[in-house]
Amino acid sequence: MKRSAALSSPSSVSAVLRAEGAETPLTLRAARSLARSQAYQSAADAPATLRAYKADLANFKAWCVERKLDPMPSTAEVVGAYLADAGRGYALSTLRRRVAAIARAHRIAKQPLDTRHPAIRETLRGIARTHGEPPRRSAAITTAEIKRLLRVCSDDMAGTRDQALFLVCFAGALRRSELVGLDVEHINRTDDGLRLLITRSKTDKEGAGAEIGLSRGRAMATCPVTALERWLEQAEITAGPIFRKVDRWGKVHSGRLDPDAVRQILKKRALEAKITGTIWEPITPHGMRAGFVTTAYKNGVPDEEIMGHTRHRSLTTMRGYIRRSKLNTSSPAGKLGL
């Protein structure tokens, strides 16, 4: 990240290339092109990923400094020792992300680091075997839970927003980043509902975008289209971000909600509705996406239609939600005559 920032101007690009052995100074036009390339490289990963990598790298550097080890360049053995010390306190997914962060920093610095070295790979395998725990998955928030959430939302401005937020997120099977990224300009009204343009998503690295349809619900109280129209009308939103902050006095702000605000809103409303999860299946915004898959499957929607709506690229990933939903309905344990 520091190197990318240092390459933000043509003059700094020229200086770096001269330091790296370029025979002649770059022209201004070439330097600008290289600076733009560096800017795009910095944008290759999502901001949340970059924040996590930054924190991971800081943790690794602090560990190295404490033990008088050099974090850059590092060796596979040093990284393996770092993972061994962290093995008891962090989830395996976190440790793997930290390896990715350390490897990325080495690539940027043009320093070799073999992440497939046994000192790293076998240490991770040993941690998984010794301290491994089942991965945490969001509890599926189905139609029944959505209705309970709606009932605790009053008719004030915040309640109207939250009703629209829950219904659009659930019916659209949206990730929270996709939900808060919606603008009024992304809505296309149709005879039977509306279409939403998802301009950017977690799996859409190239920014191709996707459109999904939202149909009107059978009941006015649970119709996502009606809830969204009511929120936009009452908040007098005609352009820009759809989901915005509402302060304690009911004032609607102009900026879009932060993705983490969706988690906080859901946590607050779930507490009011007495909806609880478990340590392994907590209540999170992703649960509405999982709940969509679960509910659609139980209602007989074919796999390809579910995947077309959720934009899952992997049938295995999508069916993971379905396998979980089957545990309570078609488990062989229920067919033993007990």
C-alpha positions in Angstrom: 0.0 0.0 0.0 2.8 2.4 0.8 4.5 1.8 -2.5 1.2 2.4 -4.4 0.8 5.7 -2.5 4.3 6.7 -3.4 3.6 6.1 -7.0 0.6 8.5 -7.2 2.5 11.2 -9.2 4.4 11.0 -12.5 7.6 12.4 -10.9 7.6 9.7 -8.1 7.0 7.0 -10.8 10.0 8.3 -12.7 12.2 8.3 -9.6 11.3 4.8 -8.7 11.9 3.5 -12.2 15.3 5.2 -12.3 16.1 3.6 -8.9 15.2 0.2 -10.3 17.6 0.6 -13.2 15.7 2.3 -16.1 18.3 3.6 -18.6 16.6 6.9 -19.3 14.0 9.1 -17.4 10.4 8.5 -18.4 8.5 11.0 -20.4 5.7 12.8 -18.6 3.1 10.9 -20.6 4.6 7.5 -19.9 4.9 8.3 -16.2 1.3 9.3 -16.0 0.3 6.0 -17.6 2.3 4.1 -15.1 0.8 6.1 -12.2 -2.7 5.2 -13.4 -1.7 1.6 -13.6 -0.6 1.7 -10.0 -3.9 3.3 -9.0 -5.8 0.5 -10.7 -3.6 -2.1 -9.0 -4.5 -0.6 -5.6 -8.2 -0.8 -6.6 -8.0 -4.5 -7.5 -9.0 -5.6 -4.0 -12.1 -4.5 -2.1 -11.6 -1.7 0.6 -12.6 -4.1 3.3 -10.1 -6.7 2.1 -7.3 -4.1 2.1 -8.3 -2.9 5.6 -8.1 -6.5 6.8 -4.7 -7.1 5.1 -3.4 -3.9 6.7 -4.4 -5.0 10.2 -3.0 -8.5 9.5 0.4 -7.1 8.3 0.6 -4.8 11.4 0.0 -7.8 13.6 2.7 -9.8 11.9 5.2 -6.9 12.0 4.6 -6.4 15.8 5.2 -10.1 16.4 8.4 -10.0 14.5 9.7 -6.8 16.3 8.9 -8.4 19.6 11.2 -11.3 18.7 13.8 -9.3 16.9 13.0 -10.8 13.5 12.9 -9.1 10.2 9.3 -9.0 8.8 10.5 -7.9 5.3 11.8 -10.0 3.7 10.6 -12.8 5.8 11.1 -16.6 5.4 8.6 -19.4 5.4 10.0 -20.7 8.7 9.4 -17.3 10.4 5.8 -17.1 9.0 5.3 -20.7 10.2 6.4 -19.8 13.7 4.1 -16.8 13.7 1.2 -19.0 12.7 2.1 -21.5 15.4 1.9 -18.8 18.1 -1.4 -17.5 16.7 -2.9 -21.0 16.2 -4.9 -21.2 19.5 -6.4 -17.7 19.3 -7.7 -17.3 15.8 -9.9 -19.1 13.3 -8.2 -21.0 10.5 -9.8 -18.7 7.9 -8.2 -15.7 9.7 -4.8 -17.3 9.7 -5.0 -18.1 6.0 -6.0 -14.5 5.3 -2.9 -13.4 7.3 -0.7 -15.6 5.1 -2.3 -14.0 2.0 -1.6 -10.5 3.5 2.0 -11.3 4.2 2.5 -12.8 0.7 0.9 -9.8 -0.9 3.3 -7.4 0.9 6.2 -9.5 -0.3 4.9 -9.5 -3.9 4.6 -5.7 -3.8 8.2 -5.4 -2.4 9.4 -7.9 -5.0 10.6 -10.3 -2.4 10.2 -14.0 -2.7 8.0 -15.9 -0.2 6.9 -19.5 -0.9 3.5 -19.9 0.8 3.5 -23.6 -0.2 6.6 -24.3 1.8 6.0 -27.1 4.4 6.8 -24.6 7.2 3.6 -22.7 6.3 1.4 -25.3 4.7 2.0 -28.1 7.2 1.7 -25.7 10.2 -1.7 -24.7 9.0 -2.7 -28.3 8.5 -1.5 -29.1 12.0 -3.4 -26.2 13.5 -6.6 -27.3 11.7 -6.2 -30.9 13.0 -5.3 -29.8 16.6 -7.5 -26.8 17.2 -9.9 -26.8 14.2 -13.5 -25.9 14.8 -16.5 -25.9 12.5 -16.7 -22.7 10.4 -19.3 -20.2 11.6 -22.2 -19.8 9.3 -24.9 -17.1 9.4 -28.3 -18.4 10.7 -30.8 -18.5 7.9 -33.3 -15.7 8.3 -36.4 -17.0 6.5 -39.8 -15.5 5.8 -41.0 -16.2 9.3 -38.1 -14.3 10.8 -38.5 -11.4 8.3 -42.1 -11.0 9.4 -41.0 -10.8 13.0 -38.5 -8.2 12.2 -41.1 -6.1 10.4 -43.4 -6.2 13.3 -40.9 -4.5 15.6 -40.4 -1.7 13.1 -42.6 1.3 13.9 -44.0 3.7 11.3 -41.4 6.4 12.0 -38.7 7.3 9.5 -36.2 4.7 10.9 -38.8 2.0 11.0 -39.9 2.7 7.5 -36.3 2.5 6.3 -35.6 -0.7 8.1 -38.7 -2.4 6.7 -37.6 -1.6 3.2 -34.0 -2.6 4.0 -35.0 -6.1 5.3 -37.5 -6.8 2.6 -35.2 -5.7 -0.3 -32.2 -7.5 1.2 -34.2 -10.7 1.7 -36.2 -10.7 -1.6 -33.1 -9.7 -3.6 -30.8 -12.1 -1.8 -28.4 -9.2 -1.6 -25.1 -8.9 0.2 -25.0 -6.0 2.5 -22.4 -4.2 0.3 -24.8 -4.6 -2.6 -27.7 -3.3 -0.6 -26.1 -0.1 0.6 -24.6 0.4 -2.9 -28.0 0.8 -4.5 -29.0 4.2 -5.9 -32.3 5.4 -7.1 -30.9 5.4 -10.6 -30.4 1.7 -10.3 -34.2 1.1 -10.1 -36.2 0.2 -13.3 -39.9 -0.1 -12.6 -41.9 -2.7 -14.4 -45.6 -3.8 -14.6 -45.2 -6.5 -12.0 -42.5 -4.9 -9.8 -39.1 -3.5 -10.4 -35.6 -4.5 -11.5 -32.5 -3.6 -9.6 -29.1 -3.0 -11.2 -26.3 -4.4 -9.0 -23.3 -2.4 -10.3 -20.7 -4.1 -8.1 -20.6 -7.3 -6.1 -18.1 -9.5 -4.2 -17.8 -12.0 -7.1 -18.0 -9.4 -9.9 -14.4 -8.4 -9.9 -14.6 -7.0 -13.4 -17.6 -4.7 -12.6 -19.8 -6.2 -15.3 -22.9 -5.7 -13.2 -26.1 -7.7 -13.0 -29.9 -7.2 -12.9 -32.3 -8.9 -10.6 -36.1 -8.7 -10.5 -38.3 -8.0 -7.4 -41.9 -8.9 -7.8 -44.7 -7.4 -5.8 -45.6 -9.5 -2.7 -49.0 -11.1 -2.1 -49.6 -9.0 1.0 -49.1 -5.2 1.3 -47.3 -5.5 4.6 -44.6 -7.8 3.3 -44.2 -6.5 -0.3 -40.6 -5.4 -0.9 -41.7 -3.1 -3.8 -44.3 -1.3 -1.7 -41.9 -1.0 1.3 -39.2 0.5 -1.0 -41.6 2.9 -2.6 -42.9 4.0 0.8 -39.4 4.7 2.1 -38.4 6.7 -0.9 -41.6 8.8 -0.8 -41.5 9.5 2.9 -37.7 10.2 2.9 -38.2 12.4 -0.2 -35.3 10.6 -2.0 -35.4 11.1 -5.7 -31.7 10.5 -6.6 -28.5 9.1 -5.1 -28.2 6.5 -2.3 -31.4 4.6 -1.4 -30.5 3.5 2.1 -29.3 6.3 4.3 -28.7 7.2 7.9 -31.7 8.4 10.0 -30.7 10.2 13.1 -32.5 10.2 16.5 -34.7 13.2 15.4 -35.8 11.4 12.3 -33.7 13.5 9.9 -32.6 11.6 6.8 -29.0 12.2 5.9 -27.6 12.5 2.3 -24.9 9.9 2.5 -25.3 6.1 2.0 -25.2 3.7 4.9 -22.0 1.9 5.7 -22.2 -1.8 5.2 -21.6 -2.4 8.9 -24.6 -0.2 9.7 -26.8 -3.0 8.2 -25.3 -5.4 10.7 -26.0 -3.0 13.6 -29.6 -2.4 12.4 -30.3 -6.1 12.1 -28.7 -6.8 15.5 -30.9 -4.1 17.1 -34.2 -5.3 15.5 -33.4 -9.0 16.1 -33.0 -8.3 19.8 -36.3 -6.5 19.8 -38.0 -9.4 18.0 -36.3 -11.9 20.2 -34.6 -13.6 17.3 -31.4 -15.3 18.5 -28.7 -17.3 16.9 -26.0 -19.5 18.3 -22.2 -19.3 18.6 -21.9 -21.3 15.4 -24.8 -19.7 13.5 -25.0 -16.1 14.6 -27.6 -13.5 13.3 -25.9 -11.5 10.5 -27.1 -9.8 7.3 -25.8 -12.7 5.3 -28.4 -14.7 7.0 -31.1 -13.0 4.8 -29.3 -14.2 1.7 -29.0 -17.7 3.2 -32.7 -17.5 4.2 -33.7 -16.7 0.6 -31.9 -19.8 -0.7 -33.4 -22.0 2.1 -37.0 -20.6 1.6 -36.8 -20.8 -2.2 -35.6 -24.4 -2.1 -38.4 -25.4 0.3 -40.9 -23.8 -2.0 -39.7 -25.9 -4.9 -37.7 -23.3 -6.9 -35.2 -25.1 -9.2 -31.5 -24.7 -8.6 -30.8 -22.8 -11.8 -33.5 -20.2 -10.9 -32.1 -19.7 -7.4 -28.5 -19.3 -8.7 -29.7 -16.9 -11.4 -31.2 -14.7 -8.7 -28.4 -15.0 -6.0 -25.7 -14.9 -8.7 -23.9 -17.8 -7.1 -21.2 -19.0 -9.5 -20.7 -22.3 -7.6 -23.5 -24.8 -7.4 -21.7 -26.4 -4.5 -21.7 -23.2 -2.5 -25.4 -22.6 -3.1 -26.3 -26.1 -2.2 -24.5 -25.7 1.1 -27.5 -23.7 2.3 -29.9 -26.4 1.0 -28.0 -29.2 2.8 -28.4 -27.3 6.0 -32.1 -26.7 5.4 -32.6 -30.5 4.8 -31.3 -31.4 8.3 -34.6 -30.5 9.9 -36.9 -31.8 7.2 -35.5 -34.9 5.5 -32.8 -36.3 7.8 -32.5 -40.1 7.7 -32.6 -40.0 11.5 -36.3 -39.1 11.2 -37.1 -42.3 9.3 -35.9 -44.9 11.8 -39.3 -45.4 13.4 -38.2 -44.1 16.8 
